[in-house]
C-alpha cells in the first residue's frame, strides 16, 4: 500500500511547484508585476490548503475515494494548462483548479500512512512525504525545461501521468474501507477542543516554516534573474533545495523515532535561519550548498509536525493532517502576496533576509509542545 501512496503523492506534488518556476516566463507574456505574480502563488496555496480540512473530514468518514482520484487529475491538468492561459484571469482560474486538486488528494493519503505505520510513524510519514518532495523538487526543472525548449503551450503534455494515475486510483484504491477501519467514535468538535493548545503551537510552527519556504520559491527565481542567471539554472537551484529537503525529512523522521520529535524539531528550526541567510548573500555553487543545507533542515521537520498533530488526534488523523498541512500552510502561503509586494518596493534581498529569521522564534515554540503527543518507540500502533 505504501508504494502506491508514494506514487500518488509523487505525481500530485510534481505539479505543485510549476507556478513559481514558470512565473518569470509567464511574467514576460502577461506583463506581471511581482505583486500580481505573488498573488497567484497565494491563490494556489489558499485553495490547495484551506480546503484540506473539509476533505479530511470526508476522508475520516470514508467517503473520499472518487474525490481523491479527481484531485490527481485536477492537479495535473490545472498545472499543465498554465502555459496555454490567454489572460491573467485564466491563470487565476487554473491556479484554483490545481489547488483544489491538491486539497482533494492529500488528507486521506496521509491519514492512511499514519494508520499503517505502526510504531515507525515519523519514519514512514517521512518516506511518504519524501516521495511528494521528490516530485515537488523535480517540478520546477521539468516545467522550466519543457517551457524553455518546447514553448509554454507544450507544458500540457506533462499532465498525462496525473490522468493515468487518476484512473488507476479510482479503479484500484481500497482507501475508503481502510480509513473507515481506523475511525474513532470521539466527536471531532470535542477532539479539537481538547487539543486546541497543542494544535495552535503546531500551527504557528508550520506557518513560520511555510512563509519562509514559499517566499524562497516565489522570490529566488526573480533574484537569480536579476543576477543574470538563466531560468533553467534558477529552477535547478530550487530543485536542489527541495531534494535536500526530502533527504532531510527522511533523516529527521528516523532520528525522531529514536530520540523524540521535539528535539529534532528544535534543531531544525534553530539551524534553518543562518543557513538560508548564507544562501541569500552568496552565489554560485556556494549558494547552492547553503540552499541544500537550509532545505534539509527546514523541510526535515515536515513529517514530524504532521505526525505530532495526528498523535494528538488519532481518531481524526485526516482532519489533523488537513489542518496542519492545509490551513496552517495556507495562512503562511497567503503572506506570499504581501511579501512579494514588499520585495518590489524594498528589494528582494532585504525581504528574504527578514523572512529567513522566522524559524528562530519557532525553535522556542518547539520546547513547549505538549509531551503527551510524543510516542515512545515501543508503543504499539493504535
N, C-alpha and C positions, 0 to 999 in steps of 0.2 A: 504493500500500500504506500509506504513512504516514497519509493522511487516514482510512483505515479503522481503523488502530490508534488514532488520536487519538479517533475517535468511541467506540470501545470503552472507552478509558481515561476519557473524559469521563463516560460513563454509569456505569461501575463506581465511580468516585470520587465521583460525585454523591451516593451513599448513604453515603459514608464518614464524613460529619460529622453525620448525622441524630441520633445518640445525644446528643452534647453539647448540640445545640440544643433537643432535646426534654426533656432531663433536668429542667429547672425545672418543666415541666408534669407529667412522669411522677412527679417527687418529690411533688407535691401529691396525685396519685392513689394512689400506692403508699406514701406516707409515708416517703420515702427520706431517710436521713441523707447528709451529704457523703461519708462513708466508703463507704457502700454504692453511692452514685452513682459515685464514683471507681472502685470495683471493677469496675463494668460496662464502663467505658472501658478499664481494664486488660485485662479479659477479651477485649474486641474486638481490642485491639492485639496481644495474645499470639496469639490464634487466627488473626488476619489477617496476622501477621508471622512467627511462629516456624515455621509450616508452609511458608513460601515456598521455603526451600532444597530441600525434598523435591519440590515441584512444579517447581522449577528444574532439578533433576536429570532429571526426566521430560521436561522441555522440551528440554534439551540432547540427550536421546536421541530426540527427535522423536515422542513418544508422548502429547502433552498436548492435542491438538485437542478431543476431546469434553469433557475436564475444564474447559478454558478456557470453553467455551460454557456448561457447567453453572455455572461460577463466576459468570458475569454474572447468571444468573437467581437464584442463591442470594443474591448481594449485594443485589439489588433487592427480592426477596420478604422476606428477613430484615429489612431496614430498614423496608419498608412495613408489616409486621405489628406493629411495636413499639407502635403506638397501640392495638392490639387485645389486647395481652398482659393476661391476667387476674391474674397474680401476678408476684412478683419472680423466681421460678424460671423462669417463661415468658419474662420479659425476658432472663434469662441465656442460655436456650437459643437464642432468636432472635439474640442477640448473637453466639453461636458460629457459627450458620448463616451470618450475614452475614460474619463474619470469615473463615470457610473459603472462601466465595465469592471474597472479595478475594484470598486467598492463591493460589487456583487460577488467577486471570486474569493476575496481574502478571508473573511471571518470564519467560514465553515472549514476551509482547508487548515487554517491554523488551529482551530478547535480540535480537529481530528488528530493533528500531530501531537497536541498536548495529551489527548486521551490515549494515544497508542504508545507513548514514550516511557511508561513505567517510571523507574527511579532516575532515568537519564534525560529528564525533560529539557534541561538547558542545552545539553549537547545535541539532542535530536532536533530541537527547535532551531538551534544554530545551523545545523545541516540543512534543514528546510529553508531557512532564511538565506543561507549562502547560495542556494540554487537561484532564488529570486535576485539576490545581489549580483550573481554572475550575469544573469540576463540584463539586469539594470546597468551593470558596468559595460557590457558589450553594446548596449543600446546606443550611446552617442557615436561610437565608432561605426556601427552598422548604418545608422541613419545618415551621418555625415558622408561616409564613403559612397553610398548609393546616390545621395543627392548631388555630390560634387562630380562624380564620374558619369552618372547617367542622367542627372537632372532631377529636380524636386518632384515632378509628377511620378517618377518611377519608384518612389518610396512605397507606393501602394503594393508592390509585389511582396514586400516583407510581411504583409498581413496574412499570407497563406498559412503559416504554421498555426496561428491562432484559430483560424476557421477549421482546420483539420482536427486540432486537439479539442475544439469545442464540440464537434460531432462525437468524437470518441468519449468525451466526458459525459455527455448526455446518455450515450448508449451503454456505457460500462460502469459508471461510478455507483458504488453502493453507499454513498455518503449519507443519504437520508436515514437509512437504517442504523448506520454506525453512530451518528450523532444522537439519535433517539435513545440508543442503548446507554449513552453516557449522561443522560439527562438527570436532573435532580429536582426534588419536589419543592425546594425553597423558592419563595416568590422573588422575582427579580427586584422589586422595589425594596424588599427587606434586605436583600443581599447588598444592594447599593448603599442603603442607609448604614448598614453595619460596617462597611469598609470604606466609607467616604474619605476618611483621613488618609489612609494609605493610597487610595486611588488619586487623591489630589496631589500628593507628593510625586507619584509616578508621572502624572500628567505634566507637572512642572518640569521634570527631568526631560521628558520626551519633547516638550515644546521648545526648550532651550537647544536641545540637540537638533531638532528638525529645522529650527530657524537658521542655525549655522549651516547645516548641510544644504538646504535649499538656496540659501544666499550664495554659497560657493558654486552650486550648479548653475544658478542664474547669472552670476556676475563674472565668474572665471573666464568663460568664453569671450566676453567683451574685453576683459583685461588682457587676454592673450592677443586679441585683435588689435588693441591699442599698441601692443609691443611688436606688431608686425608678424605674429605667428599665424601660419595657415590654419584654416578651420579644422582640418583633419588632425593637426598636431594638438590643438586645443581639446578636441574630442578625446584624443589619446590620453591626455593628462587626466581628464575626468574618469576615463576607463581605469587608469592606474589607481586612482584614489578609491574607486568603488570596488575594484577587485581586491585591493588590500583590505578594504572594509569587510568583505566576505571572509577572507582568511582570518582577520582579527576576530570576527564573530565566532568562528569555529574554535579558536584558541580561548576566547573568553567563555564560551559555553563549557568547554572541557574544564577550565580552571574553576569555574563557578560550581560545577558539580562536585569538585573536590574540596574547595576552600570556602565556598559560600558566595552568593551573588553580590552581597553588599560590598565586600572587599574589592571584587573585580570592578564593580560599578564606580567605586570611589577612585581607583587608579585610572580608569578610563576617562572620567570627566576631568581629573586633575591634569593629565598629560596632553589632552587634546588641544587646549588653548595655545601653549607655547609652540607646538608642532605646526599648527595652522598659521600662526603668526610668522614663523620662519619661512613657510612656503610662500606667503604673500610677498615678503621682502627679498626673496631670491628669485632666480630664474634658471632656465635650462634644466640640466639633469639634477642639479641640487634641489631645485623647487619640486621636481618630480619625486625625489626621495622623501622630502618632508611631507608632500601630499599623500604619499603612500603610508607613511607612519601616522600621519594625522587621521587618515581614513581608517586605518586598522584600529586605532584607539577609540575613535568616536563611534564608528559603526559596530565595533566589538561589543557594545552594550545593548544592541538591538534585541537579541534573543532574550537577554536577561530581564529587560524591562517588560517584555511580553509575558514571559513565564511568571515573573513576580506578580503581575496583575491577575493572571489565570490562577495562581496559587491562592490568591485572596478570594476568588470567586470560581471555584472548580465546577460548580453546578451551572454556571453561565460563562463557560470559557470563551465561547464565540463573541458574546457581548463584551467581555473583558478585553479581548483582542481588538474588537472593533473600536472600543473606547480609546484604548492606548494608541494603536496604530492608525486609528481613524480620526476621532475628534481631536486628540492632542496634537497629532502631526498636522491635521488640517488647520488648527489655530496657528501653529508655528508657520505653516506654509502661507497662511493668509498674510503674514507680515512681509512676505517677499515683495509684494507690490509696493508698499511704502518704502521698503528698504531699497528697491531699485530706483524709486523716485529720488530718494536721498542721495544715492550714488550719482545720479545725473546732476544733482545740484552741487554736491560737495566733493565728488570724486569717488572712484571705485575703491581705491586703496584705503582711505580713511574709514569708509563704511565696513569693508571687510575686516579691518582691524578691530572695530567695535564689536562686531558680531562674533569674532573669534574669542572674545573674552567671556562669552556667555556660559561655557561649561564650568568656569571656576566656581561660581556660587552653587552650581549643580552638584559639585563634588561634596559640598557641605550637606546638601539635602540627602545625599545617599546615606549619610551617617544616621539619619533619623527615620529610615524606613522601618516599618513595623516588623519586628523579628519573627512573629508567628508565621509569616509568609515564607520563611526560609525552610526548605525541606531538607532534612538530613539525607545523606546518600543512601542510608539503609532503609528508608521509609518505603513501605510497599506502595505500589501505584493504587490510586483511589478509583 
